[in-house]
Amino acid sequence: MTTAIQTTETAHGLKVGEVLCVSGGYDQTYYQFFQVVEVRARTKVVLQELELETVRDVAWAVREIRPMLNNFRGKPLTATFLKENSGWFKSLGKLFCRANLNRTYTETSYG
């Protein structure tokens, strides 16, 4: 299990411990959440994917989820800040934005 290792603030305002989100899908909706574990230079951060907690099952193949802070999975990845004031980061062809931790997210999956 990886732990958050720095507390440096960046020019874009992200701090170690903050959470970014990726969502996608066509006829299904999925979410991935990543916690900032390191700040590198002005435009790069290292992210670690978070495990998800099911808050409640809404219906068949529909659930409300939220990220489990500091409960990491997979390998870290580096994301690049796209441009000033955009709030978007990119890595491995995915776009990341800040997650709202004061809400749950509705995910659908048929498989």
C-alpha positions in Angstrom: 0.0 0.0 0.0 1.4 3.4 -1.0 1.0 6.4 1.2 0.9 10.1 0.4 4.4 11.3 0.6 4.5 15.1 0.0 2.6 18.2 1.1 3.9 20.6 -1.5 1.3 22.9 -3.2 1.7 23.5 -6.9 1.1 26.4 -9.2 -2.2 24.8 -10.3 -3.4 24.4 -6.7 -3.4 20.6 -6.3 -2.0 19.3 -3.0 -1.0 15.8 -2.0 -4.1 14.0 -0.8 -6.6 15.6 -3.2 -8.6 13.4 -5.4 -9.1 13.4 -9.2 -11.8 11.6 -11.2 -12.2 10.0 -14.6 -15.6 8.9 -15.9 -16.7 7.3 -19.1 -18.8 4.7 -20.8 -21.3 4.5 -23.6 -24.3 2.5 -22.4 -22.7 2.1 -18.9 -21.1 4.6 -16.7 -17.9 4.0 -14.8 -15.7 6.1 -12.5 -12.1 5.8 -11.4 -10.7 8.0 -8.7 -7.0 8.8 -8.2 -5.4 10.5 -5.2 -2.4 12.8 -5.6 0.5 11.1 -3.9 3.3 13.4 -5.1 3.7 16.8 -6.8 6.4 16.9 -9.5 7.5 20.2 -11.0 5.0 22.8 -12.1 2.8 20.7 -14.3 3.0 17.1 -13.2 1.5 15.1 -10.3 1.8 11.4 -9.4 -1.6 9.7 -8.9 -2.6 6.4 -7.3 -5.9 4.8 -8.1 -8.3 4.4 -5.2 -10.5 1.5 -4.3 -14.3 2.2 -4.4 -16.9 1.8 -1.7 -20.4 1.0 -2.6 -22.6 3.3 -0.6 -25.9 1.6 -1.7 -27.3 -0.5 -4.5 -29.9 1.6 -6.3 -31.3 -0.9 -8.8 -30.2 -3.8 -10.9 -26.7 -3.0 -12.2 -26.8 0.5 -10.6 -24.9 1.6 -7.5 -23.8 4.7 -5.7 -20.1 4.8 -5.0 -17.4 7.0 -3.5 -13.6 6.7 -3.4 -11.9 5.2 -0.3 -9.2 7.7 0.6 -5.7 6.3 1.1 -6.9 2.8 0.0 -4.7 2.4 -3.1 -4.7 -0.1 -5.9 -2.5 -0.6 -9.0 0.6 1.2 -9.8 1.2 5.0 -9.6 1.0 7.1 -12.8 2.1 10.6 -13.7 -0.5 13.1 -15.0 0.3 16.4 -16.7 -1.6 19.6 -16.1 -3.0 20.7 -19.5 -3.1 24.5 -19.1 -3.6 27.3 -16.6 -7.0 27.6 -15.1 -8.4 24.6 -17.0 -8.6 22.2 -14.0 -7.8 19.2 -16.3 -5.0 16.7 -16.2 -4.1 14.0 -18.7 -2.4 10.6 -18.5 -2.6 7.5 -20.6 -5.2 9.1 -22.9 -7.6 9.9 -19.9 -8.7 13.3 -18.8 -8.9 13.9 -15.0 -10.7 16.6 -13.1 -11.2 17.3 -9.4 -13.6 15.0 -7.6 -16.3 16.3 -5.3 -15.9 14.2 -2.1 -19.1 15.6 -0.7 -21.3 13.5 -2.9 -21.7 10.0 -4.2 -21.4 9.0 -7.9 -23.9 6.7 -9.7 -22.2 3.9 -11.6 -23.9 1.4 -14.0 -22.5 -1.9 -15.0 -24.2 -4.8 -16.9 -21.4 -7.3 -16.7 
